[in-house]
Amino acid sequence: MKTMLSIMKKRKNGISEDILPIFKSIVQTYSGNECDNRFMEAMGEHLTEKQRFTLWEQHGGCLGTGHDKVRKAFAMEHADKPLCVRLELYLDTFIKDYTGKTRNITLDEETNTITITFACDECYRHTLNGKLTAPFMLYYESCAGGRMYALEKTLGIKLKINSMDIPQSGVSKESPCIYTFNIVG
């Protein structure tokens, strides 16, 4: 959460300097899962949804998981193709049959958005075994940043979080999150 605190301090993110000491105190006082939980609880309490989206766009969960070289190589290899073709190739290469976490990805060229249906079972397991005690919806917001990051790197595009539909009853393959991203570049 030290990285997130650094991101929060940037003026462009619009986080009031009055609340930064709350987050600084959490980072200085706690460590590990307890720090993560308290930090996310404070994010949910003191930040607007828009502010959280802006922060997760810069530092979402599951960034740099060792796949960046493959993602960047894929993006360079297919850079000259239309986005719809790149997305199809991405699905065939990385997602295959939708039996994993990613349940569906849709490109809407009319609205210039990409929607991904995603069920992160690791986050869900962490909520069940007590590692994650902050409202689980905040963890899935972090997941959106990670999904956005992977799509940006692999497809060679720039995205912004538009919306999230996170099931109140918990996330599973039968009840996944739905993240919608605006294509901005």
N, CA, C and O atoms as a DFTB+ gen file, in Angstrom:
740 C
 N C O
     1  1       0.810      -1.198       0.000
     2  2       0.000       0.000       0.000
     3  2       0.859       1.270       0.000
     4  3       0.351       2.379      -0.163
     5  1       2.156       1.085       0.184
     6  2       3.050       2.247       0.108
     7  2       2.991       2.873      -1.279
     8  3       2.992       4.095      -1.423
     9  1       2.941       2.016      -2.298
    10  2       2.850       2.519      -3.669
    11  2       1.542       3.270      -3.873
    12  3       1.519       4.334      -4.492
    13  1       0.465       2.717      -3.354
    14  2      -0.833       3.376      -3.498
    15  2      -0.823       4.725      -2.783
    16  3      -1.383       5.696      -3.292
    17  1      -0.195       4.796      -1.612
    18  2      -0.099       6.064      -0.895
    19  2       0.657       7.092      -1.730
    20  3       0.261       8.256      -1.787
    21  1       1.736       6.673      -2.372
    22  2       2.503       7.584      -3.245
    23  2       1.648       8.087      -4.400
    24  3       1.717       9.262      -4.761
    25  1       0.851       7.211      -4.975
    26  2      -0.030       7.594      -6.079
    27  2      -1.092       8.583      -5.588
    28  3      -1.437       9.535      -6.288
    29  1      -1.600       8.347      -4.383
    30  2      -2.627       9.223      -3.815
    31  2      -2.112      10.649      -3.628
    32  3      -2.886      11.604      -3.693
    33  1      -0.828      10.790      -3.399
    34  2      -0.240      12.104      -3.132
    35  2      -0.138      12.978      -4.382
    36  3       0.028      14.193      -4.272
    37  1      -0.234      12.380      -5.554
    38  2      -0.143      13.153      -6.794
    39  2      -1.375      14.038      -6.940
    40  3      -2.505      13.563      -6.825
    41  1      -1.157      15.308      -7.190
    42  2      -2.260      16.273      -7.290
    43  2      -3.288      15.884      -8.338
    44  3      -4.485      16.093      -8.140
    45  1      -2.836      15.318      -9.451
    46  2      -3.751      14.985     -10.546
    47  2      -4.856      14.019     -10.119
    48  3      -5.886      13.927     -10.787
    49  1      -4.651      13.298      -9.011
    50  2      -5.628      12.313      -8.572
    51  2      -6.728      12.897      -7.704
    52  3      -7.703      12.215      -7.388
    53  1      -6.573      14.162      -7.315
    54  2      -7.640      14.866      -6.606
    55  2      -7.947      14.357      -5.211
    56  3      -9.076      14.501      -4.740
    57  1      -6.978      13.769      -4.543
    58  2      -7.182      13.302      -3.174
    59  2      -6.849      14.454      -2.224
    60  3      -5.759      15.022      -2.293
    61  1      -7.768      14.789      -1.359
    62  2      -7.586      15.896      -0.423
    63  2      -6.389      15.643       0.496
    64  3      -6.221      14.552       1.041
    65  1      -5.577      16.661       0.651
    66  2      -4.423      16.546       1.555
    67  2      -4.860      16.333       2.992
    68  3      -4.082      15.842       3.810
    69  1      -6.087      16.693       3.306
    70  2      -6.610      16.522       4.665
    71  2      -6.748      15.055       5.065
    72  3      -6.625      14.724       6.245
    73  1      -7.000      14.176       4.101
    74  2      -7.193      12.769       4.457
    75  2      -5.936      11.913       4.258
    76  3      -5.900      10.766       4.703
    77  1      -4.927      12.444       3.607
    78  2      -3.704      11.670       3.386
    79  2      -3.075      11.166       4.688
    80  3      -2.563      10.047       4.705
    81  1      -3.090      11.951       5.793
    82  2      -2.501      11.436       7.039
    83  2      -3.158      10.140       7.538
    84  3      -2.504       9.331       8.196
    85  1      -4.427       9.945       7.231
    86  2      -5.113       8.701       7.621
    87  2      -4.417       7.514       6.966
    88  3      -4.125       6.513       7.622
    89  1      -4.154       7.636       5.670
    90  2      -3.540       6.542       4.920
    91  2      -2.065       6.370       5.302
    92  3      -1.567       5.247       5.390
    93  1      -1.388       7.471       5.521
    94  2       0.018       7.418       5.943
    95  2       0.141       6.694       7.282
    96  3       1.042       5.876       7.462
    97  1      -0.742       6.984       8.202
    98  2      -0.731       6.341       9.516
    99  2      -0.949       4.831       9.386
   100  3      -0.296       4.046      10.074
   101  1      -1.854       4.432       8.515
   102  2      -2.115       3.000       8.312
   103  2      -0.855       2.309       7.796
   104  3      -0.484       1.242       8.287
   105  1      -0.203       2.911       6.812
   106  2       1.002       2.307       6.225
   107  2       2.126       2.222       7.261
   108  3       2.889       1.256       7.273
   109  1       2.228       3.227       8.126
   110  2       3.288       3.241       9.136
   111  2       2.996       2.307      10.312
   112  3       3.920       1.823      10.966
   113  1       1.732       2.058      10.576
   114  2       1.341       1.301      11.767
   115  2       1.176      -0.192      11.504
   116  3       1.482      -1.004      12.378
   117  1       0.705      -0.565      10.333
   118  2       0.350      -1.958      10.063
   119  2       1.196      -2.525       8.928
   120  3       1.850      -1.795       8.183
   121  1       1.160      -3.849       8.825
   122  2       1.867      -4.505       7.722
   123  2       1.018      -5.665       7.204
   124  3       0.027      -6.056       7.821
   125  1       1.426      -6.199       6.068
   126  2       0.765      -7.365       5.492
   127  2      -0.715      -7.182       5.231
   128  3      -1.173      -6.113       4.828
   129  1      -1.454      -8.261       5.475
   130  2      -2.895      -8.253       5.218
   131  2      -3.630      -7.226       6.061
   132  3      -4.602      -6.626       5.603
   133  1      -3.168      -7.017       7.307
   134  2      -3.842      -6.038       8.157
   135  2      -3.721      -4.634       7.566
   136  3      -4.678      -3.859       7.599
   137  1      -2.547      -4.307       7.027
   138  2      -2.360      -3.004       6.371
   139  2      -3.278      -2.899       5.155
   140  3      -3.965      -1.893       4.974
   141  1      -3.287      -3.940       4.323
   142  2      -4.136      -3.934       3.121
   143  2      -5.605      -3.736       3.493
   144  3      -6.302      -2.920       2.891
   145  1      -6.063      -4.489       4.485
   146  2      -7.471      -4.404       4.895
   147  2      -7.819      -3.018       5.413
   148  3      -8.821      -2.440       4.995
   149  1      -7.022      -2.483       6.303
   150  2      -7.314      -1.170       6.887
   151  2      -7.227      -0.065       5.826
   152  3      -8.021       0.875       5.827
   153  1      -6.259      -0.194       4.933
   154  2      -6.089       0.797       3.872
   155  2      -7.314       0.801       2.961
   156  3      -7.842       1.860       2.621
   157  1      -7.762      -0.397       2.568
   158  2      -8.927      -0.477       1.680
   159  2     -10.195      -0.016       2.384
   160  3     -11.045       0.632       1.773
   161  1     -10.329      -0.345       3.665
   162  2     -11.481       0.147       4.423
   163  2     -11.499       1.682       4.405
   164  3     -12.546       2.301       4.214
   165  1     -10.314       2.282       4.608
   166  2     -10.218       3.750       4.594
   167  2     -10.531       4.298       3.204
   168  3     -11.153       5.353       3.079
   169  1     -10.103       3.590       2.160
   170  2     -10.433       4.021       0.799
   171  2     -11.941       4.042       0.606
   172  3     -12.489       4.989       0.041
   173  1     -12.610       2.995       1.078
   174  2     -14.058       2.920       0.944
   175  2     -14.773       3.998       1.747
   176  3     -15.832       4.480       1.346
   177  1     -14.197       4.368       2.867
   178  2     -14.825       5.357       3.749
   179  2     -14.554       6.799       3.328
   180  3     -15.431       7.652       3.458
   181  1     -13.348       7.083       2.825
   182  2     -12.929       8.470       2.603
   183  2     -12.843       8.903       1.136
   184  3     -12.703      10.093       0.855
   185  1     -12.925       7.956       0.202
   186  2     -12.778       8.300      -1.215
   187  2     -14.068       8.011      -1.970
   188  3     -14.825       7.105      -1.622
   189  1     -14.294       8.794      -3.001
   190  2     -15.434       8.521      -3.867
   191  2     -15.101       7.343      -4.775
   192  3     -13.940       6.963      -4.923
   193  1     -16.131       6.778      -5.374
   194  2     -15.923       5.693      -6.324
   195  2     -15.012       6.162      -7.465
   196  3     -14.106       5.436      -7.875
   197  1     -15.248       7.350      -7.967
   198  2     -14.439       7.883      -9.063
   199  2     -12.966       7.997      -8.652
   200  3     -12.079       7.661      -9.436
   201  1     -12.707       8.462      -7.447
   202  2     -11.326       8.571      -6.970
   203  2     -10.679       7.190      -6.879
   204  3      -9.523       7.010      -7.264
   205  1     -11.431       6.221      -6.367
   206  2     -10.880       4.863      -6.267
   207  2     -10.587       4.304      -7.656
   208  3      -9.535       3.699      -7.868
   209  1     -11.506       4.498      -8.609
   210  2     -11.273       4.023      -9.973
   211  2      -9.986       4.632     -10.533
   212  3      -9.175       3.930     -11.137
   213  1      -9.805       5.932     -10.334
   214  2      -8.603       6.609     -10.831
   215  2      -7.345       5.986     -10.231
   216  3      -6.351       5.794     -10.931
   217  1      -7.386       5.677      -8.957
   218  2      -6.224       5.066      -8.304
   219  2      -5.987       3.648      -8.803
   220  3      -4.845       3.269      -9.067
   221  1      -7.057       2.853      -8.937
   222  2      -6.888       1.475      -9.412
   223  2      -6.417       1.429     -10.862
   224  3      -5.748       0.477     -11.266
   225  1      -6.758       2.442     -11.640
   226  2      -6.261       2.500     -13.019
   227  2      -4.743       2.626     -13.037
   228  3      -4.091       2.175     -13.979
   229  1      -4.193       3.226     -12.020
   230  2      -2.749       3.414     -11.959
   231  2      -2.030       2.282     -11.245
   232  3      -0.848       2.040     -11.488
   233  1      -2.741       1.589     -10.364
   234  2      -2.079       0.532      -9.594
   235  2      -3.096      -0.499      -9.117
   236  3      -3.363      -0.619      -7.922
   237  1      -3.655      -1.234     -10.063
   238  2      -4.625      -2.266      -9.707
   239  2      -3.939      -3.547      -9.295
   240  3      -2.713      -3.650      -9.345
   241  1      -4.722      -4.515      -8.890
   242  2      -4.198      -5.801      -8.465
   243  2      -3.626      -6.598      -9.620
   244  3      -3.983      -6.392     -10.780
   245  1      -2.738      -7.504      -9.283
   246  2      -2.168      -8.471     -10.238
   247  2      -1.393      -7.801     -11.375
   248  3      -1.455      -8.262     -12.515
   249  1      -0.677      -6.738     -11.084
   250  2       0.144      -6.090     -12.109
   251  2       1.493      -6.781     -12.206
   252  3       2.013      -7.284     -11.209
   253  1       2.056      -6.806     -13.398
   254  2       3.400      -7.333     -13.591
   255  2       3.566      -8.748     -13.083
   256  3       4.526      -9.041     -12.369
   257  1       2.659      -9.619     -13.434
   258  2       2.676     -10.985     -12.917
   259  2       3.636     -11.893     -13.686
   260  3       3.485     -13.114     -13.639
   261  1       4.584     -11.348     -14.368
   262  2       5.527     -12.159     -15.126
   263  2       5.114     -12.384     -16.565
   264  3       5.844     -13.026     -17.320
   265  1       3.979     -11.880     -16.954
   266  2       3.479     -12.080     -18.312
   267  2       3.715     -10.861     -19.208
   268  3       3.337     -10.884     -20.379
   269  1       4.322      -9.817     -18.690
   270  2       4.451      -8.575     -19.449
   271  2       5.256      -8.724     -20.735
   272  3       4.913      -8.105     -21.742
   273  1       6.307      -9.523     -20.728
   274  2       7.095      -9.703     -21.958
   275  2       6.240     -10.334     -23.048
   276  3       6.284      -9.911     -24.203
   277  1       5.473     -11.332     -22.681
   278  2       4.597     -12.014     -23.646
   279  2       3.515     -11.050     -24.128
   280  3       3.201     -11.009     -25.318
   281  1       2.946     -10.276     -23.206
   282  2       1.896      -9.326     -23.566
   283  2       2.417      -8.265     -24.535
   284  3       1.780      -7.966     -25.546
   285  1       3.562      -7.709     -24.220
   286  2       4.139      -6.663     -25.069
   287  2       4.530      -7.212     -26.439
   288  3       4.341      -6.541     -27.454
   289  1       5.071      -8.418     -26.471
   290  2       5.432      -9.039     -27.748
   291  2       4.183      -9.269     -28.597
   292  3       4.198      -9.032     -29.805
   293  1       3.116      -9.725     -27.971
   294  2       1.846      -9.925     -28.674
   295  2       1.347      -8.597     -29.233
   296  3       0.933      -8.526     -30.391
   297  1       1.383      -7.552     -28.422
   298  2       0.913      -6.233     -28.859
   299  2       1.720      -5.730     -30.047
   300  3       1.155      -5.191     -30.999
   301  1       3.017      -5.901     -29.998
   302  2       3.869      -5.434     -31.110
   303  2       3.620      -6.246     -32.373
   304  3       3.570      -5.690     -33.470
   305  1       3.464      -7.548     -32.226
   306  2       3.248      -8.420     -33.384
   307  2       1.950      -8.091     -34.121
   308  3       1.872      -8.226     -35.342
   309  1       0.933      -7.658     -33.375
   310  2      -0.382      -7.445     -33.970
   311  2      -0.798      -5.972     -34.002
   312  3      -1.973      -5.671     -34.212
   313  1       0.129      -5.071     -33.800
   314  2      -0.166      -3.634     -33.702
   315  2      -0.851      -3.069     -34.948
   316  3      -1.619      -2.112     -34.849
   317  1      -0.582      -3.647     -36.105
   318  2      -1.127      -3.115     -37.352
   319  2      -2.547      -3.606     -37.654
   320  3      -3.155      -3.176     -38.634
   321  1      -3.071      -4.495     -36.826
   322  2      -4.395      -5.063     -37.062
   323  2      -5.467      -4.232     -36.359
   324  3      -5.181      -3.589     -35.348
   325  1      -6.697      -4.235     -36.878
   326  2      -7.795      -3.536     -36.199
   327  2      -8.021      -4.138     -34.806
   328  3      -7.728      -5.310     -34.570
   329  1      -8.539      -3.329     -33.903
   330  2      -8.744      -3.769     -32.527
   331  2      -9.612      -5.028     -32.446
   332  3      -9.330      -5.920     -31.646
   333  1     -10.646      -5.105     -33.252
   334  2     -11.518      -6.288     -33.196
   335  2     -10.750      -7.562     -33.537
   336  3     -11.017      -8.616     -32.961
   337  1      -9.798      -7.476     -34.467
   338  2      -8.975      -8.630     -34.837
   339  2      -7.991      -8.946     -33.706
   340  3      -7.805     -10.109     -33.347
   341  1      -7.361      -7.902     -33.144
   342  2      -6.435      -8.107     -32.022
   343  2      -7.142      -8.776     -30.843
   344  3      -6.585      -9.662     -30.194
   345  1      -8.375      -8.340     -30.574
   346  2      -9.119      -8.929     -29.464
   347  2      -9.422     -10.395     -29.744
   348  3      -9.294     -11.230     -28.849
   349  1      -9.816     -10.718     -30.957
   350  2     -10.090     -12.112     -31.322
   351  2      -8.838     -12.966     -31.150
   352  3      -8.903     -14.067     -30.603
   353  1      -7.692     -12.454     -31.620
   354  2      -6.427     -13.171     -31.464
   355  2      -6.062     -13.322     -29.985
   356  3      -5.579     -14.371     -29.559
   357  1      -6.297     -12.270     -29.217
   358  2      -6.048     -12.305     -27.773
   359  2      -6.874     -13.408     -27.114
   360  3      -6.361     -14.193     -26.317
   361  1      -8.151     -13.452     -27.456
   362  2      -9.024     -14.469     -26.877
   363  2      -8.564     -15.869     -27.241
   364  3      -8.537     -16.757     -26.389
   365  1      -8.197     -16.075     -28.515
   366  2      -7.733     -17.390     -28.964
   367  2      -6.407     -17.783     -28.324
   368  3      -6.178     -18.958     -28.036
   369  1      -5.537     -16.810     -28.103
   370  2      -4.202     -17.088     -27.579
   371  2      -4.175     -17.209     -26.061
   372  3      -3.551     -18.124     -25.524
   373  1      -4.840     -16.305     -25.370
   374  2      -4.717     -16.238     -23.915
   375  2      -5.921     -16.772     -23.140
   376  3      -5.752     -17.302     -22.042
   377  1      -7.116     -16.647     -23.681
   378  2      -8.313     -16.992     -22.921
   379  2      -8.838     -18.373     -23.300
   380  3      -9.287     -19.123     -22.433
   381  1      -8.789     -18.705     -24.545
   382  2      -9.222     -19.972     -25.115
   383  2     -10.718     -20.225     -24.934
   384  3     -11.531     -19.626     -25.637
   385  1     -11.091     -21.102     -24.002
   386  2     -12.475     -21.583     -23.933
   387  2     -13.295     -21.017     -22.771
   388  3     -14.368     -21.538     -22.467
   389  1     -12.812     -19.977     -22.128
   390  2     -13.520     -19.338     -21.013
   391  2     -13.777     -20.266     -19.828
   392  3     -14.774     -20.102     -19.124
   393  1     -12.898     -21.231     -19.598
   394  2     -13.067     -22.102     -18.428
   395  2     -12.301     -21.566     -17.219
   396  3     -12.446     -22.097     -16.118
   397  1     -11.492     -20.528     -17.404
   398  2     -10.740     -19.937     -16.300
   399  2     -11.513     -18.807     -15.647
   400  3     -12.743     -18.820     -15.599
   401  1     -10.775     -17.831     -15.147
   402  2     -11.374     -16.692     -14.446
   403  2     -12.162     -15.790     -15.387
   404  3     -13.221     -15.278     -15.026
   405  1     -11.639     -15.600     -16.597
   406  2     -12.315     -14.735     -17.561
   407  2     -13.470     -15.508     -18.173
   408  3     -13.277     -16.555     -18.791
   409  1     -14.667     -14.979     -17.993
   410  2     -15.866     -15.652     -18.467
   411  2     -16.290     -15.148     -19.837
   412  3     -16.920     -15.879     -20.601
   413  1     -15.941     -13.879     -20.159
   414  2     -16.316     -13.315     -21.449
   415  2     -15.629     -11.960     -21.612
   416  3     -15.375     -11.268     -20.626
   417  1     -15.331     -11.584     -22.847
   418  2     -14.836     -10.244     -23.170
   419  2     -15.557      -9.800     -24.433
   420  3     -15.618     -10.537     -25.417
   421  1     -16.106      -8.581     -24.398
   422  2     -16.872      -8.066     -25.524
   423  2     -16.378      -6.677     -25.889
   424  3     -16.188      -5.828     -25.019
   425  1     -16.172      -6.451     -27.168
   426  2     -15.829      -5.139     -27.698
   427  2     -17.090      -4.532     -28.293
   428  3     -17.748      -5.150     -29.131
   429  1     -17.428      -3.319     -27.857
   430  2     -18.558      -2.592     -28.432
   431  2     -17.979      -1.377     -29.151
   432  3     -17.648      -0.371     -28.523
   433  1     -17.863      -1.479     -30.455
   434  2     -17.246      -0.400     -31.235
   435  2     -18.130       0.844     -31.294
   436  3     -17.625       1.948     -31.502
   437  1     -19.433       0.682     -31.116
   438  2     -20.334       1.845     -31.112
   439  2     -20.093       2.747     -29.911
   440  3     -20.044       3.970     -30.037
   441  1     -19.943       2.126     -28.742
   442  2     -19.726       2.908     -27.518
   443  2     -18.251       3.034     -27.162
   444  3     -17.894       3.714     -26.200
   445  1     -17.399       2.378     -27.939
   446  2     -15.955       2.400     -27.727
   447  2     -15.596       1.875     -26.330
   448  3     -14.838       2.495     -25.584
   449  1     -16.168       0.711     -26.009
   450  2     -15.927       0.088     -24.715
   451  2     -15.554      -1.385     -24.867
   452  3     -15.856      -2.028     -25.871
   453  1     -14.897      -1.884     -23.850
   454  2     -14.629      -3.311     -23.714
   455  2     -15.230      -3.726     -22.375
   456  3     -15.001      -3.079     -21.354
   457  1     -15.997      -4.807     -22.392
   458  2     -16.591      -5.343     -21.174
   459  2     -15.999      -6.723     -20.928
   460  3     -15.954      -7.569     -21.821
   461  1     -15.549      -6.928     -19.701
   462  2     -14.988      -8.222     -19.330
   463  2     -15.779      -8.775     -18.151
   464  3     -16.021      -8.083     -17.162
   465  1     -16.170     -10.023     -18.280
   466  2     -16.852     -10.735     -17.208
   467  2     -15.797     -11.621     -16.560
   468  3     -15.185     -12.457     -17.225
   469  1     -15.588     -11.435     -15.255
   470  2     -14.423     -12.013     -14.599
   471  2     -14.781     -12.504     -13.203
   472  3     -15.483     -11.822     -12.457
   473  1     -14.296     -13.686     -12.859
   474  2     -14.528     -14.259     -11.533
   475  2     -13.181     -14.630     -10.920
   476  3     -12.631     -15.693     -11.209
   477  1     -12.657     -13.753     -10.079
   478  2     -11.358     -13.994      -9.448
   479  2     -11.561     -14.859      -8.209
   480  3     -11.953     -14.371      -7.149
   481  1     -11.287     -16.144      -8.363
   482  2     -11.515     -17.046      -7.242
   483  2     -10.485     -16.868      -6.129
   484  3     -10.769     -17.204      -4.980
   485  1      -9.288     -16.346      -6.444
   486  2      -8.305     -16.100      -5.388
   487  2      -8.828     -15.050      -4.403
   488  3      -8.766     -15.250      -3.190
   489  1      -9.340     -13.939      -4.921
   490  2      -9.905     -12.901      -4.040
   491  2     -11.036     -13.482      -3.215
   492  3     -11.134     -13.219      -2.016
   493  1     -11.883     -14.261      -3.842
   494  2     -13.022     -14.829      -3.126
   495  2     -12.544     -15.771      -2.019
   496  3     -13.064     -15.722      -0.904
   497  1     -11.563     -16.625      -2.313
   498  2     -11.023     -17.529      -1.286
   499  2     -10.424     -16.745      -0.125
   500  3     -10.581     -17.129       1.034
   501  1      -9.736     -15.642      -0.436
   502  2      -9.148     -14.824       0.631
   503  2     -10.230     -14.219       1.523
   504  3     -10.019     -14.062       2.725
   505  1     -11.377     -13.881       0.953
   506  2     -12.447     -13.337       1.790
   507  2     -13.022     -14.435       2.683
   508  3     -13.432     -14.166       3.812
   509  1     -13.054     -15.667       2.184
   510  2     -13.607     -16.758       2.980
   511  2     -12.679     -17.174       4.119
   512  3     -13.148     -17.509       5.207
   513  1     -11.351     -17.156       3.873
   514  2     -10.450     -17.626       4.922
   515  2      -9.977     -16.508       5.847
   516  3      -9.114     -16.729       6.697
   517  1     -10.533     -15.319       5.686
   518  2     -10.253     -14.253       6.629
   519  2      -9.069     -13.360       6.320
   520  3      -8.813     -12.411       7.062
   521  1      -8.330     -13.635       5.237
   522  2      -7.204     -12.755       4.881
   523  2      -7.696     -11.359       4.525
   524  3      -7.085     -10.356       4.894
   525  1      -8.797     -11.313       3.811
   526  2      -9.359     -10.036       3.382
   527  2     -10.614      -9.765       4.212
   528  3     -11.616     -10.472       4.105
   529  1     -10.532      -8.741       5.028
   530  2     -11.679      -8.446       5.894
   531  2     -12.369      -7.136       5.529
   532  3     -13.482      -6.878       5.988
   533  1     -11.726      -6.310       4.712
   534  2     -12.381      -5.089       4.232
   535  2     -13.548      -5.510       3.340
   536  3     -13.572      -6.648       2.872
   537  1     -14.505      -4.636       3.093
   538  2     -15.605      -5.002       2.196
   539  2     -15.053      -5.567       0.878
   540  3     -14.278      -4.912       0.182
   541  1     -15.468      -6.788       0.558
   542  2     -14.877      -7.496      -0.581
   543  2     -15.031      -6.738      -1.885
   544  3     -14.248      -6.951      -2.811
   545  1     -16.006      -5.870      -1.983
   546  2     -16.209      -5.114      -3.220
   547  2     -14.986      -4.246      -3.519
   548  3     -14.667      -4.009      -4.684
   549  1     -14.308      -3.775      -2.486
   550  2     -13.115      -2.949      -2.688
   551  2     -11.982      -3.766      -3.307
   552  3     -11.203      -3.237      -4.100
   553  1     -11.883      -5.045      -2.955
   554  2     -10.856      -5.895      -3.553
   555  2     -11.142      -6.135      -5.032
   556  3     -10.224      -6.200      -5.850
   557  1     -12.405      -6.264      -5.359
   558  2     -12.744      -6.475      -6.762
   559  2     -12.556      -5.217      -7.590
   560  3     -12.351      -5.305      -8.800
   561  1     -12.623      -4.051      -6.968
   562  2     -12.252      -2.815      -7.661
   563  2     -10.781      -2.889      -8.050
   564  3     -10.403      -2.501      -9.155
   565  1      -9.956      -3.389      -7.136
   566  2      -8.533      -3.563      -7.422
   567  2      -8.336      -4.533      -8.590
   568  3      -7.475      -4.323      -9.444
   569  1      -9.136      -5.584      -8.614
   570  2      -9.091      -6.565      -9.716
   571  2      -9.352      -5.895     -11.064
   572  3      -8.735      -6.250     -12.068
   573  1     -10.264      -4.929     -11.080
   574  2     -10.567      -4.229     -12.331
   575  2      -9.312      -3.568     -12.876
   576  3      -9.059      -3.607     -14.080
   577  1      -8.524      -2.960     -11.995
   578  2      -7.271      -2.352     -12.430
   579  2      -6.324      -3.375     -13.030
   580  3      -5.627      -3.086     -14.003
   581  1      -6.296      -4.553     -12.461
   582  2      -5.450      -5.623     -13.005
   583  2      -5.916      -6.107     -14.361
   584  3      -5.098      -6.353     -15.248
   585  1      -7.224      -6.248     -14.534
   586  2      -7.760      -6.675     -15.832
   587  2      -7.472      -5.610     -16.884
   588  3      -7.101      -5.916     -18.017
   589  1      -7.651      -4.356     -16.487
   590  2      -7.394      -3.239     -17.394
   591  2      -5.939      -3.256     -17.842
   592  3      -5.648      -3.112     -19.029
   593  1      -5.041      -3.430     -16.904
   594  2      -3.606      -3.456     -17.175
   595  2      -3.273      -4.554     -18.205
   596  3      -2.554      -4.304     -19.173
   597  1      -3.794      -5.755     -17.989
   598  2      -3.507      -6.871     -18.906
   599  2      -4.024      -6.577     -20.311
   600  3      -3.331      -6.836     -21.295
   601  1      -5.238      -6.039     -20.410
   602  2      -5.788      -5.712     -21.725
   603  2      -4.978      -4.617     -22.409
   604  3      -4.705      -4.703     -23.606
   605  1      -4.594      -3.591     -21.660
   606  2      -3.809      -2.499     -22.245
   607  2      -2.485      -3.013     -22.804
   608  3      -2.122      -2.701     -23.938
   609  1      -1.775      -3.791     -22.014
   610  2      -0.462      -4.293     -22.437
   611  2      -0.574      -5.222     -23.637
   612  3       0.237      -5.154     -24.560
   613  1      -1.577      -6.085     -23.620
   614  2      -1.697      -7.093     -24.670
   615  2      -2.271      -6.538     -25.960
   616  3      -1.858      -6.938     -27.048
   617  1      -3.218      -5.621     -25.849
   618  2      -3.877      -5.094     -27.046
   619  2      -3.244      -3.795     -27.538
   620  3      -3.574      -3.321     -28.625
   621  1      -2.334      -3.213     -26.745
   622  2      -1.685      -1.967     -27.155
   623  2      -2.635      -0.788     -27.185
   624  3      -2.560       0.045     -28.088
   625  1      -3.539      -0.705     -26.202
   626  2      -4.521       0.371     -26.133
   627  2      -4.471       1.024     -24.754
   628  3      -3.792       0.531     -23.853
   629  1      -5.180       2.118     -24.596
   630  2      -5.307       2.809     -23.311
   631  2      -6.771       2.751     -22.895
   632  3      -7.664       3.039     -23.692
   633  1      -7.012       2.373     -21.636
   634  2      -8.366       2.227     -21.122
   635  2      -8.574       3.054     -19.860
   636  3      -7.615       3.434     -19.189
   637  1      -9.840       3.330     -19.543
   638  2     -10.266       3.952     -18.290
   639  2     -11.423       3.121     -17.761
   640  3     -12.232       2.607     -18.534
   641  1     -11.500       2.989     -16.445
   642  2     -12.608       2.245     -15.849
   643  2     -13.891       3.058     -16.020
   644  3     -13.964       4.218     -15.612
   645  1     -14.885       2.443     -16.619
   646  2     -16.187       3.071     -16.814
   647  2     -17.131       2.675     -15.684
   648  3     -17.711       3.530     -15.014
   649  1     -17.276       1.365     -15.482
   650  2     -18.195       0.890     -14.455
   651  2     -17.821      -0.514     -14.008
   652  3     -17.069      -1.231     -14.668
   653  1     -18.380      -0.875     -12.854
   654  2     -18.195      -2.218     -12.307
   655  2     -19.522      -2.709     -11.768
   656  3     -20.248      -1.973     -11.100
   657  1     -19.826      -3.933     -12.058
   658  2     -20.983      -4.593     -11.472
   659  2     -20.421      -5.759     -10.668
   660  3     -20.007      -6.771     -11.233
   661  1     -20.411      -5.607      -9.341
   662  2     -19.838      -6.614      -8.455
   663  2     -20.979      -7.208      -7.638
   664  3     -21.631      -6.488      -6.882
   665  1     -21.233      -8.507      -7.774
   666  2     -22.354      -9.122      -7.062
   667  2     -22.244      -8.943      -5.546
   668  3     -21.198      -9.216      -4.959
   669  1     -23.309      -8.492      -4.929
   670  2     -23.352      -8.268      -3.481
   671  2     -23.208      -9.573      -2.700
   672  3     -22.686      -9.579      -1.585
   673  1     -23.664     -10.661      -3.277
   674  2     -23.669     -11.935      -2.566
   675  2     -22.337     -12.672      -2.644
   676  3     -22.202     -13.750      -2.064
   677  1     -21.361     -12.124      -3.340
   678  2     -20.067     -12.790      -3.513
   679  2     -19.843     -13.135      -4.968
   680  3     -20.785     -13.249      -5.752
   681  1     -18.599     -13.296      -5.310
   682  2     -18.206     -13.544      -6.693
   683  2     -17.861     -15.014      -6.878
   684  3     -17.168     -15.615      -6.056
   685  1     -18.352     -15.576      -7.964
   686  2     -18.048     -16.951      -8.336
   687  2     -18.139     -17.043      -9.852
   688  3     -18.501     -16.071     -10.515
   689  1     -17.817     -18.186     -10.392
   690  2     -17.923     -18.368     -11.840
   691  2     -19.371     -18.254     -12.295
   692  3     -19.641     -17.869     -13.433
   693  1     -20.300     -18.587     -11.409
   694  2     -21.716     -18.472     -11.739
   695  2     -22.214     -17.042     -11.548
   696  3     -23.223     -16.648     -12.134
   697  1     -21.508     -16.271     -10.733
   698  2     -21.902     -14.900     -10.418
   699  2     -20.662     -13.996     -10.484
   700  3     -20.156     -13.554      -9.452
   701  1     -20.176     -13.725     -11.710
   702  2     -18.914     -12.979     -11.864
   703  2     -19.093     -11.459     -11.786
   704  3     -20.207     -10.935     -11.809
   705  1     -17.946     -10.777     -11.692
   706  2     -17.909      -9.318     -11.805
   707  2     -18.016      -8.956     -13.287
   708  3     -17.608      -9.725     -14.157
   709  1     -18.564      -7.789     -13.553
   710  2     -18.600      -7.281     -14.927
   711  2     -17.946      -5.908     -14.909
   712  3     -18.457      -4.971     -14.296
   713  1     -16.810      -5.802     -15.588
   714  2     -16.054      -4.554     -15.670
   715  2     -16.189      -3.986     -17.073
   716  3     -16.003      -4.697     -18.060
   717  1     -16.511      -2.712     -17.154
   718  2     -16.585      -2.036     -18.447
   719  2     -15.531      -0.945     -18.485
   720  3     -15.420      -0.138     -17.562
   721  1     -14.757      -0.930     -19.565
   722  2     -13.678       0.039     -19.746
   723  2     -13.930       0.876     -20.989
   724  3     -14.335       0.352     -22.027
   725  1     -13.691       2.174     -20.884
   726  2     -13.722       3.040     -22.057
   727  2     -12.371       2.943     -22.751
   728  3     -11.327       2.951     -22.100
   729  1     -12.398       2.851     -24.072
   730  2     -11.160       2.866     -24.854
   731  2     -10.830       4.324     -25.121
   732  3     -11.590       5.022     -25.792
   733  1      -9.699       4.788     -24.598
   734  2      -9.343       6.201     -24.702
   735  2      -8.081       6.419     -25.537
   736  3      -7.649       7.560     -25.698
   737  1      -7.506       5.398     -26.047
   738  2      -6.320       5.572     -26.883
   739  2      -5.762       4.270     -27.369
   740  3      -4.761       4.257     -28.085
